[in-house]
Amino acid sequence: MATLILAVVCCGLYPLVVFGIAQVCFKDKANGSLIVDKDGTIHGSALLGQNFTVEKYFHPRPSAAGNGYDAANSSGSNLGPTSQKLNDAIKDRIAAYQSENGLATNAIVPADAVTASSSGLDPHISFHNAELQAPRVAKARNVAVEKVLKLVRANTDPADLGILGEPGVNVLKLNLALDKL
């Protein structure tokens, strides 16, 4: 009898109550924080990174998730700080970042531009990373850098609770805002 009661409470009532509270109090988050256009087109989730490689878009962090930004294979690379393979990959990414953004070969590159997050699906880049990419994006779109930087600031999420971590620029939201220009 105890097993039956616990099964009904734990496997039926409790999940329904939590689901109901989530739908009432946190509807957007409970449904994946989807970014939806006025016409109903879903562009993705504000919580999951997407790969952008074209010059006119801001580029996200590198991803080690599956084939790159594959939410079904979310994971890091498992390469440690003594891994030669990781060191070589970072050197290659630094050179590519400097080249695509027109930076000097001795320019300092933000860590988030050349290292993947632990999930491989981080939707944010640092503000500094976005600042370094802004001239490339502005040139490709033939708009003023100041206008692009204004959009960067508008799409920067504050640190969690105002003190945990650093502010981050949501790449998908920013790129969608750029497309609306």
C-alpha positions as CSV (number, residue, x, y, z in Angstrom):
1,M,0.0,0.0,0.0
2,A,2.9,2.4,0.9
3,T,4.5,1.7,-2.6
4,L,1.2,2.5,-4.3
5,I,0.7,5.7,-2.3
6,L,4.3,6.9,-2.9
7,A,4.0,6.0,-6.6
8,V,0.9,8.2,-7.0
9,V,2.4,11.0,-5.0
10,C,6.0,11.0,-6.3
11,C,5.3,9.9,-9.9
12,G,1.9,11.7,-10.4
13,L,0.9,14.4,-8.1
14,Y,4.3,16.0,-7.4
15,P,5.4,16.3,-11.1
16,L,2.0,17.7,-12.0
17,V,2.2,20.3,-9.2
18,V,5.7,21.3,-10.2
19,F,4.7,21.5,-13.9
20,G,1.7,23.6,-13.1
21,I,3.7,26.0,-10.9
22,A,6.4,26.3,-13.6
23,Q,3.8,27.0,-16.3
24,V,2.1,29.7,-14.2
25,C,5.1,31.4,-12.6
26,F,7.9,30.8,-15.1
27,K,6.2,30.0,-18.5
28,D,9.0,31.3,-20.7
29,K,11.8,29.5,-18.8
30,A,9.7,26.3,-18.4
31,N,9.2,26.1,-22.1
32,G,12.9,26.5,-23.1
33,S,13.3,30.3,-23.3
34,L,12.5,30.2,-27.0
35,I,13.1,33.3,-29.1
36,V,10.0,33.7,-31.3
37,D,9.3,36.3,-34.0
38,K,6.1,38.2,-34.3
39,D,5.0,35.8,-37.0
40,G,5.7,32.8,-34.8
41,T,9.0,31.6,-36.3
42,I,11.2,30.0,-33.6
43,H,14.9,31.1,-34.0
44,G,16.3,29.1,-31.1
45,S,16.7,29.3,-27.4
46,A,18.2,32.1,-25.4
47,L,19.9,29.4,-23.3
48,L,21.6,27.5,-26.1
49,G,24.5,28.6,-28.3
50,Q,24.3,28.4,-32.1
51,N,27.1,28.4,-34.6
52,F,27.5,31.6,-36.7
53,T,30.4,31.7,-39.1
54,V,29.6,34.4,-41.6
55,E,31.4,37.8,-41.3
56,K,28.2,39.8,-40.7
57,Y,27.4,37.9,-37.5
58,F,29.1,37.8,-34.1
59,H,30.7,34.4,-33.6
60,P,30.1,32.4,-30.4
61,R,32.5,30.5,-28.3
62,P,34.0,27.3,-29.8
63,S,31.9,24.2,-29.1
64,A,33.0,20.7,-28.3
65,A,29.4,19.4,-28.2
66,G,29.1,16.6,-30.8
67,N,29.4,18.1,-34.2
68,G,29.5,21.6,-32.8
69,Y,26.5,23.1,-30.9
70,D,24.7,19.7,-30.9
71,A,22.4,19.8,-27.9
72,A,22.1,16.0,-28.0
73,N,25.8,15.7,-27.4
74,S,26.4,18.4,-24.9
75,S,29.8,18.1,-23.3
76,G,33.3,19.5,-23.1
77,S,36.3,18.1,-24.8
78,N,37.8,16.4,-21.7
79,L,41.2,17.8,-22.7
80,G,43.3,19.0,-19.8
81,P,45.7,21.9,-19.4
82,T,48.7,19.6,-20.2
83,S,47.1,18.3,-23.4
84,Q,49.2,19.2,-26.5
85,K,46.1,18.7,-28.6
86,L,44.2,21.4,-26.6
87,N,47.2,23.7,-26.7
88,D,47.5,23.3,-30.5
89,A,43.8,23.9,-30.9
90,I,43.9,27.1,-28.8
91,K,46.9,28.4,-30.8
92,D,45.0,27.7,-34.1
93,R,41.9,29.4,-32.7
94,I,43.9,32.5,-31.6
95,A,45.5,32.9,-35.0
96,A,42.1,32.5,-36.7
97,Y,40.4,35.0,-34.4
98,Q,43.1,37.5,-34.9
99,S,43.0,37.1,-38.6
100,E,39.2,37.2,-39.1
101,N,38.9,40.3,-36.8
102,G,41.8,42.2,-38.3
103,L,43.9,42.1,-35.1
104,A,47.7,42.2,-34.8
105,T,49.3,38.8,-34.4
106,N,50.4,39.8,-30.9
107,A,46.9,41.1,-29.8
108,I,45.5,39.6,-26.7
109,V,42.5,37.4,-27.4
110,P,39.7,36.8,-24.8
111,A,39.7,33.3,-23.4
112,D,36.1,32.7,-24.3
113,A,36.9,33.3,-28.0
114,V,39.3,30.3,-28.1
115,T,38.0,27.9,-25.4
116,A,34.8,25.9,-25.3
117,S,32.5,26.0,-22.3
118,S,32.0,22.9,-20.2
119,S,28.7,22.2,-22.0
120,G,29.8,23.3,-25.4
121,L,26.5,25.2,-25.7
122,D,27.1,28.5,-24.0
123,P,25.0,31.2,-25.6
124,H,27.1,34.1,-24.3
125,I,30.4,35.7,-25.1
126,S,32.2,38.3,-23.0
127,F,31.6,42.0,-23.6
128,H,35.3,42.3,-24.5
129,N,35.0,39.5,-27.1
130,A,32.0,41.3,-28.6
131,E,33.9,44.6,-28.7
132,L,36.7,43.0,-30.7
133,Q,34.3,41.5,-33.2
134,A,32.2,44.7,-33.6
135,P,34.4,46.4,-36.3
136,R,34.3,43.2,-38.5
137,V,30.5,43.0,-38.2
138,A,30.1,46.7,-38.8
139,K,32.3,46.6,-41.9
140,A,30.5,43.5,-43.3
141,R,27.1,45.2,-42.7
142,N,28.2,48.7,-43.8
143,V,27.1,50.3,-40.6
144,A,28.8,52.4,-38.0
145,V,30.7,50.6,-35.3
146,E,29.0,52.8,-32.7
147,K,25.6,51.4,-33.9
148,V,26.8,47.9,-33.6
149,L,28.3,48.5,-30.1
150,K,24.9,50.0,-29.0
151,L,23.3,46.7,-30.0
152,V,26.0,44.8,-28.1
153,R,25.2,46.8,-25.0
154,A,21.5,46.3,-25.4
155,N,22.0,42.5,-25.7
156,T,24.3,42.2,-22.7
157,D,22.9,40.2,-19.8
158,P,24.0,41.3,-16.4
159,A,25.8,39.1,-14.0
160,D,23.5,36.6,-12.2
161,L,22.0,38.3,-9.1
162,G,24.1,41.3,-10.0
163,I,27.3,39.8,-8.5
164,L,27.8,36.2,-9.7
165,G,30.0,36.0,-12.8
166,E,30.5,38.5,-15.5
167,P,28.0,40.2,-17.8
168,G,27.6,38.2,-21.0
169,V,26.5,39.1,-24.6
170,N,23.8,36.7,-25.9
171,V,25.0,35.9,-29.4
172,L,21.7,34.7,-30.9
173,K,19.8,37.7,-29.6
174,L,22.5,40.1,-30.8
175,N,22.6,38.6,-34.3
176,L,18.8,38.7,-34.6
177,A,18.9,42.3,-33.5
178,L,21.5,43.0,-36.2
179,D,19.3,41.4,-38.8
180,K,16.5,43.8,-37.9
181,L,18.7,46.8,-38.7
